[in-house]
Amino acid sequence: MSQSSAPESPFLTVTQAAEYLRLQPCTLNRWRTTGEGPFFIKAGGRIYYRLADLESYTLERRRRSTAEHRAKKREAASQDRLVIGKLRELAGDGRPRHGG
């Protein structure tokens, strides 16, 4: 009977995840505090990343051109302005309305 080796852990350390993404570990550390970057797991005071989450993170950022990113940001900002306007209307904050 052959002895099989233990399966590799499905979790990557910060250093391993940074290597996978070709980033510095400090970038992942900063992203965790700002809410950016891939999902992570905190277990026993340690931080781990699942490979599937790193792959999802990179796929979500695929672009065909640099303009694509700017267009999405403009669209999101426009939608944010609409939502804020509606919230102000509902709150009746007394600000003048445009376009009747």
GUVO-230228 format. One record per residue (C-alpha): residue in three letters; x, y, z. Coordinates in steps of 0.2 Angstrom, whole numbers, plus 2048, in hexadecimal, padded with zeros to 3 digits. Layout:
GUVO-230228
AlaXYZ ...
END
This chain:
GUVO-230228
Met800800800 Ser8088117FB Gln80881F807 Ser7FF82E800 Ser80583F805 Ala7F984B80E Pro7EF856803 Glu7F5868801 Ser7EB87480B Pro7DD87D802 Phe7E288D80B Leu7F1899806 Thr7FA8A4812 Val7FB8B680F Thr80D8B4807 Gln8078A67FC Ala7F78B07F7 Ala8028BF7F3 Glu80E8B47E8 Tyr7FF8AD7DF Leu7F88BF7DB Arg80A8C57D8 Leu8088D27E6 Gln8118D77F6 Pro80A8CF806 Cys8088E180C Thr7FC8E57FE Leu7F08D7804 Asn7F28DD816 Arg7ED8EE811 Trp7DE8E8806 Arg7D78DE815 Thr7D78EE820 Thr7CE8F8812 Gly7C28EA80C Glu7CA8E87FB Gly7D28D97F4 Pro7CC8C77F4 Phe7C28BE802 Phe7CD8B7810 Ile7CA8AC81F Lys7D08B0830 Ala7D28A083B Gly7DB89F84B Gly7E28B1849 Arg7EA8AC838 Ile7E58B2827 Tyr7E28A6819 Tyr7DC8A7807 Arg7D389A7FD Leu7DA8977EB Ala7C88987E4 Asp7C68A97EC Leu7D68AF7E4 Glu7D18A97D3 Ser7C08B17D5 Tyr7C88C17DA Thr7D38C17CA Leu7C58BC7BF Glu7BA8CB7C5 Arg7C78D77C0 Arg7C98D17AE Arg7C88DF7A1 Arg7C98E178F Ser7CF8F3790 Thr7D490079D Ala7C490A798 Glu7B98FC79E His7BE8FF7B0 Arg7BB9127AE Ala7AA90F7A6 Lys7A59037B5 Lys7AA9107C1 Arg7A191E7B9 Glu7919137B8 Ala79390F7CA Ala7959217CF Ser7869267C5 Gln77B9187CE Asp78291E7DE Arg77C9307DA Leu76B9297D6 Val7699207E6 Ile76F92E7F0 Gly76293A7E8 Lys75492D7EB Leu75A92C7FD Arg75A93F7FF Glu7489407F8 Leu742933804 Ala74A93C812 Gly74394C80D Asp754955810 Gly74E966809 Arg75A9667FB Pro75496D7EA Arg74F9617DD His7549617CB Gly74995D7BD Gly73995E7C6 
END
